[in-house]
Amino acid sequence: MEIFNDLLHSERFRRSLSWAALVLIIVGLIIGTVHTTNKVDYIWRWEQIPRYIFFQETIEVTVEEDATVTAVERDGADTYIIALNFLDEEQYYTVPSHMVSVKTGDELQRGQVLAEGRRWKPGLLLTGLILTLEISVLSIILGVVIGLITGLARLSSSPAPKWLAIGYIELIRGTPLLVQIYIFYFFVGQVFRLSNFMAGVLALSFFAGAYVAEIIRAGIQSIHKGQMEAARSLGMNYPQAMRYIILPQAFKRILPPLAGQFISLIKDSSLVGVIALVELTRAGREIGTSTFNYFEVFFTVAALYLILTFSLSMLVQFLERRFAASD
């Protein structure tokens, strides 16, 4: 009996029991999900999903009529062949660069095959993922810059920058992001002739900047005032004290909330689809509309978002461990 009690209260037994409970919960969730999906009157077509990530494009470029090659212009993976027929009319052919077999001055005959084969190309989901990543990274960088400037202005003793920062923060946090995206697209974008991409990035950047500003302000204020006083007593001016003393300490404290804000920003980037940017969510919606495979597509979209956010979360945890080790 004593042996059983000792085993029951041992740390190793409790950990084993905890792992067993975790495995049972996961197995239960899997069984429940499978049982639920089997009850849904739906034909699953998971085999169609890979082609929306990567697919093989069939290439067959043939000459339309007799002509002479006047220019061969390479542009990355593709090469543009310009030819002139007997009526001095230009013909344009796009051929993969690695398949080009003609040069300027060559004679082309009608029906001649310029390129034939297959090549791998990114599918709509992958191109949407790449666009989401580009938008998110640029928005995070600009959001940090805007947030840092606004956060410092928010702490200023001068009324002009302080109240401008407060007005900006309250305006952004008090209005929906979707409305802000429309304003940047239809008004700011038209005035400054911004592309859809830039309008979306700026809308997300200013939205994130307002929240980052409050996070930075709270982080700076969490540092004891004596740190600033000690820095000033050493002869540092205010910018130097902020750069070398206050901000490095505050950064360690604001890293977790910043990570949460950036993860939210990645998910919020799905809203820029309303201004005709084919990011990940819109790509999934377009595929679902054309194939009616909504379940498979949006489960895949959710998994891709999870990969992005989980990667960012792991990066932040790595940085936290590094900073903790440097203390």
Summary of the structure (lengths in Angstrom):
residues: 327
radius of gyration: 28.8
end to end distance: 47.9
largest distance: 102.8
contacts: 940
relative contact order: 0.10
helix: 69%
strand: 14%
